[in-house]
Amino acid sequence: MIPDSPSIKLACCFENFPQKLTVFVKNEQVEKILENKISEFATKQNVEERAIKNYIKRKRYPISLLKHFPTNILKEIWNREPVLFSKWKKVKVPTKLTPKLAYFVGYLQGDGSIESNKKRIDFSDEYKSQIERMNELSKELFLIGGKICEKRSALSKKPCYRLDIGSKVLNAYLHIVFSINRGVKKDLQIPPVMKRNKVILKWYLAGLYDADGTLPKNPKTCKQAFVDITMKDRAFIEDINKQLARFHIKTLPIYCRKAKYPGSDKISTTWEIRIRRREMIQKFLRRVGFAHPNKRVRMQALLDP
């Protein structure tokens, strides 16, 4: 359902990845440079010469070694969508931003997180079908999936499903390439590259709305149709609202919602974008819309006369 094109080339950023990660490189130029300067590179890496020979034989090179190569060679390796390893785990690193990757990042900024331990990322959703979709999308984009488990909260009657993807490479990639904070989600921002193409932006916004957007549970019987999204960061909400305007979607003024935490006197403050006019709801659903299995069914009910 999510298209593979268009695509935007992502800037090469090998030098920012953890230096111990290794990269599979099938490149004669790299091999020749190393073979001609084995002693020099062994000194730079503080390893024995046989270690450099082993890198050449296996065609797997530490990023700490590759950073000594000319920029043009690094860009060539990057543009071929390299496979990176953390020990035995391999992850394909997308070097082009596609609608599928944009959707993945948008959903991650909503119902996912990049763990502060630098070892994994995770997602959560009340619908197992959506979590399974995200797992399959991760496999398609990065060649790695995760474990799905059911979680139950004392405050909720329904179970929640969690997807844990253990990968130092994927954790680093999403943090470095898209500047998404690790740990507690704060100071969120739309990655600037998302704004360079409206198709890319549409799927990024669809990911956000699939995570944190809401629409009526029963569209046929509700008194007031709506499409809303709520976030803790006002600046993030204001930017989302600004991007919706690029699709000629007009919203109500940003709404500040205050509520008590369950079992506590602490007040939480969130910010909400509300779409209420039927014309604008129709525009949103047709120009951005939902891809989430459950929300898509409700979206179709709102679209049908």
Helices and strands as residue ranges (DSSP letters): E 8-9, G 14-16, E 22-24, H 28-36, H 38-45, H 49-58, E 60-62, H 63-66, H 71-79, E 83-86, E 89-92, E 96-97, H 99-111, E 112-114, E 120-125, H 128-142, E 147-151, E 160-166, H 168-178, G 192-196, H 198-212, E 213-214, E 227-231, H 234-245, E 255-260, E 267-275, H 278-287, H 293-303
